[in-house]
């Protein structure tokens, strides 16, 4: 016990300043995340399928822009200024969401426009904030204490999840309000307002305490302008400036454009998702073109890239929490706990609770294994994390297998899923941050954190794609039954629906509406859902069916049709299970490429 206390005391006070700053930022982000898709579907009248795509694109861009934030920090503004700028932008973005949630009843189209602007502002704010605060954690420790980084990042990660817990508790309590079984959609604004206030608190925490505590062991400021940064922590002979040639930059730009074209036109990705995937590949190549890289540096950077690739599949599965798992919690889960019906947006709070509970035990576990010389290297820990998330989805898939179209999943199974996924997260995410901190050359520190977060961006984009293949859930079957429509028969191809039935299924979000065709044929389908004065004619119903303006079909992924929740969850079991096995097989090779770093 005394060794543990001494270990904690040995961590610099700056770690706790960054801990507190990140805690409030995560309150802001996860509180908003808990409400976002429910707000989009219930207030802005956007389908679950489209909301999952929006959600995935938004999160993907949030973790793509750290590449830009890392570059600007390394070259121009420094960590400190970028953190301040990012915090201010995110607070403004949350305030814009508050305004969107305040006016949607009177001006739906303007509310949607403000939503997209708000998400864009948050995207750029996160891009400036995220890589720079993570980079500063690694800079707090001298070279002789780099072995403490796994523990330091696990402590830092606990701060992240205390914030996530508070955000997922408070924002749903005041923003996702149900009275007599009816969701009070006007309450969403208060959740977004509280998220904005939290971001202001986090920014003030950093502003007031950074000069006193966010310093090196000998008192030098960390994260100042690039020209004034401390250079004592560079390895002997290590270059202090990247050396990209004009030709390599031009080639990278051409490759980026070509990849975006290929992803969009040949692989069916929207422009945002195509940009996310293409940017990660292009940046990886650009960094490796730096003429100053030594063989050891190149090998270590390649390890970061390889691990980052596998992390894509982890986040694609983990980030179902804010989309498909929230919809399942809302519509097909018995959420009663000791007589209290938990808001669906709050179910994901258990992840934050479990991280707070288990972060320190995991940190102590790594310390104890290290002391005995038995600590696995970072990629091995991450392979275990991928295996655990596959196990979590296998358990949930088994428990939804016999629910049918209207059965309810016990909330305890979602709680168990979040418990196992928390263990997976603690084996993977803070360990990945630590790995980048240990392997990245100093001149690329923030940029390579941007690369690491770009793997999260790709994972979130994939999460959006996977979330959009969620098959109809119980509320859609029940709503269709009330309308005397055989939804399962239509989806199975055994019943030929009328145009009016397809229209009704689109209204209850059990069928997809092609808005492009809606505009082409001039039928105000979406408007009629809210405006009773818009009445469709028999001819328009006939056109809806003939031109396939509305389609009721099971979703598909990689050529497979997803008929039910069991098949939906098994997609994640296969993806993460295969990724885990491949990464584990690569561990011996990666260990050699790390050149002594563990």
Secondary structure, DSSP 4 states (H G I P E B T S, - for coil): -HHHHHHHHTS-HHHHHHHHHHHHHHHHHHHHHHHHHHHHHHTS---HHHHHHHHHHHHHHHTTTHHHHHHHIIIIIHHHHHHHHHHHHHHHHHHHHHHHHHHTTT-HHHHHHHHHHHHHHHHHHHHHHHHHHHHHHHHTS-GGGGGGHHHHHHHHHHHHHHHHHHHHHHHHHHHS-EETTEE-GGGHHHHHHHHHHHHHHHHHHHHHHHHHHSB-TTS-BSS--GGGS--TTSPTT--SS----HHHHHHHHHHHHHHHHHHHHTS---HHHHHHHHHHHHHHHHHHT-TT--HHHHHHHHHHHHHHHHHHHHHHHHGGGGTHHHHHHHHSEE-EETTEE--GGGTTHHHHHHHHHHHHHHHHHHHHHHHTT-PPPHHHHHHHHHHHHHHHHHHHHHHHTT-TTT--EEHHHHHHHHHHHHHHHHHHHHHHHHHHHHHS-GGGHHHHHHHHHHHHHHHHHHHHHHHTTPPP-HHHHHHHHHTT--HHHHHTTSS---HHHHHHHHHTTSSEE-HHHHHHHT--HHHHHH-TT----HHHHHHHHHTTSEE---EEETTEEE-SHHHHHHHHHHHHHHHHHHHHHHHHHHHHHTTT--
